[in-house]
Amino acid sequence: MNAERMEGMDPRSRRALNDLQEMILKRYPEAWLDVAPGDDPEGIYLRATVDIDDVEQILDVVRDRLFEIQVDEGLPIYLIPLEPFGRVMGDLRAERSRHAGFGFQRAGRTP
């Protein structure tokens, strides 16, 4: 989230986001974090991209604090753990090569 949006954010939300970001970066210093508004549900979304095998581990780091933020403080702040694009593409290529010998073909193509 750009600095202008952070300045316009209420102090409680800004503090909550800072807490989550610090917790994630302490465990995953290589994490890429991005904050943006969202509407499904409406709120503030913290996207955390980390190159690990199971991105759900990111939730383990902040689960208790995120619960406090959402339930006790009533703030609509959500975390979306993501894999880096390169990892996703590598996984897709590996999956495609595993199925290459089974006669699968791309849609719209004929032999």
C-alpha positions in Angstrom: 0.0 0.0 0.0 1.4 3.4 -0.9 2.3 5.9 1.8 -0.7 8.1 1.0 -3.1 5.3 1.7 -1.3 4.3 4.9 -1.6 7.9 6.1 -5.3 8.0 5.4 -5.8 4.7 7.3 -7.1 4.9 10.9 -4.3 4.5 13.5 -5.7 1.2 14.9 -5.6 -0.5 11.5 -2.2 0.9 10.7 -0.9 -0.4 14.0 -2.5 -3.8 13.4 -1.0 -4.1 9.9 2.4 -3.1 11.3 2.2 -5.8 13.9 1.4 -8.5 11.3 4.1 -7.3 8.9 6.8 -7.3 11.7 5.8 -10.8 12.8 6.0 -12.1 9.2 9.3 -10.4 8.5 10.8 -11.6 11.7 10.2 -15.2 10.7 10.5 -14.7 6.9 12.8 -11.7 6.2 12.7 -12.4 2.5 8.9 -12.0 2.4 7.3 -9.6 0.0 4.4 -7.8 1.6 1.7 -5.8 0.0 -1.4 -4.1 1.5 -4.5 -3.2 -0.5 -8.2 -2.6 0.0 -10.5 -5.4 -0.9 -14.2 -6.0 -1.2 -14.9 -9.7 -0.7 -15.3 -9.2 2.2 -14.7 -5.5 2.4 -11.5 -4.7 4.3 -7.8 -4.4 4.2 -5.8 -7.3 2.7 -2.2 -8.0 3.6 -0.7 -10.2 0.9 2.4 -12.1 2.0 4.5 -13.8 -0.6 7.1 -16.2 0.7 9.1 -18.9 -1.1 8.3 -21.9 1.1 6.8 -25.3 0.4 3.6 -24.6 2.4 2.5 -21.0 2.5 -0.1 -21.9 5.2 2.9 -21.8 7.6 2.7 -18.0 7.3 -0.7 -18.1 9.0 0.9 -20.1 11.9 3.2 -17.1 12.6 0.3 -14.6 12.9 -2.8 -16.7 13.7 -3.3 -15.5 17.3 -2.6 -11.8 16.5 -4.9 -12.0 13.4 -7.7 -13.4 15.6 -7.3 -10.6 18.1 -7.3 -8.0 15.2 -10.4 -9.4 13.6 -12.5 -10.6 16.6 -11.3 -8.6 19.7 -10.5 -5.3 17.9 -13.2 -5.7 15.2 -10.9 -4.7 12.3 -11.5 -6.1 8.8 -7.9 -7.0 8.1 -7.2 -10.2 6.2 -4.0 -12.2 5.3 -3.5 -13.8 2.0 -0.4 -16.1 2.0 1.0 -16.5 -1.5 3.7 -18.4 -3.4 6.0 -16.5 -5.7 5.1 -16.6 -9.3 8.3 -18.5 -10.2 7.5 -21.3 -7.8 4.0 -21.6 -9.2 5.2 -21.8 -12.7 7.9 -24.3 -11.8 5.2 -26.5 -10.1 3.0 -26.2 -13.2 5.9 -27.2 -15.5 6.7 -30.2 -13.3 3.1 -31.3 -13.3 2.9 -31.0 -17.1 6.0 -33.1 -17.5 4.7 -35.8 -15.2 1.6 -36.1 -17.4 3.4 -35.8 -20.7 3.7 -39.5 -21.2 -0.1 -40.1 -20.7 -1.3 -38.7 -24.0 -2.7 -35.5 -22.6 -3.0 -32.7 -25.1 -3.7 -29.0 -24.9 -7.3 -28.0 -25.7 -7.8 -27.1 -29.3 -4.8 -29.0 -30.6 -4.9 -32.2 -32.6 -1.9 -34.5 -33.3 
